[in-house]
């Protein structure tokens, strides 16, 4: 009998079909799972179309947790997620069910399974202002080059144009004298604190490309631009963190006439999504004990996952944990 609580995880790259497979597994194992989000943008209210959140009818079939728990101007990070997730896990297990985590923010899941050294509180108003001014003066690629010298490990994981992550890593170093990657690499727990089964969806390039095209067309047709207008009309600043994500960033550019045509908007979102998927794949392939699933067919995926799940779920759980 394991003395660790069981959790099941469906991670992987964007547009890989994580939501679809989670709902299929919930039907295959009725009353066994409750779904828990670990996609960073899905925590925020009002950001629905661009995130492809599960629809209300899907949520009626199986309980969902940690969706729409924050307003767009509220701070949320991996540490807070880990706290919320642990509380959620306890509640689900008390009901005799298994938490089924679904999402694509690998760092958040790592923080839950292993934890990492808390970054000291810094004066964000001071260091962030200095870093933002530096990026404005030199440009993100130039500051990225500095980051490559300071913290090459973290620099490899992000884009030279990712102003938000460049600024975060740079300000941490300026404030503490330590690299961001050194904090992320620290593992307070010698081993994972949960007994987990981790599926990683990384479909082939051609299939993924077609999925990205379909998703991009779908979110634009569903009213992504109107959703962005609605959020801004609610009084939220377009400079908030959620607006820096793919789809919303380009949508703001479209509204500001920086992107001129519907076709350009479509292409910019699709290209950015493919680039993001490539970075995600690099990260997810390194997941410890991850079961990588490249198959595109839903039935094949279900067959692979079903056999693994039956064995995993058959192992007794210590109810006192």
Secondary structure by P-SEA (a helix, b strand, c coil): cccbbbbbbbbbccccaaaaaaaaaaaaccccbbbbbccccccccccccccccccaaaaaaccccccccccccccccaaaaaaaaaaaaaaaaaacbbbbbbccaaaaaaaaacccccccccaaaaaaaaaaaaaaaccaaaaaaaaaaacaaaaaaccccaaaaaaaaaaaaacccccaaaaaacccccccccbbbbbbbbccaaaaaaaaaaaaaaaaaacaaaaaaaaaaacccccccccccaaaaaaaaaaacccccaaaaaaaaaaaaaaaaaaaaaaaaacccccccccccaaaaaaaaaaaaaaaaaccccccc
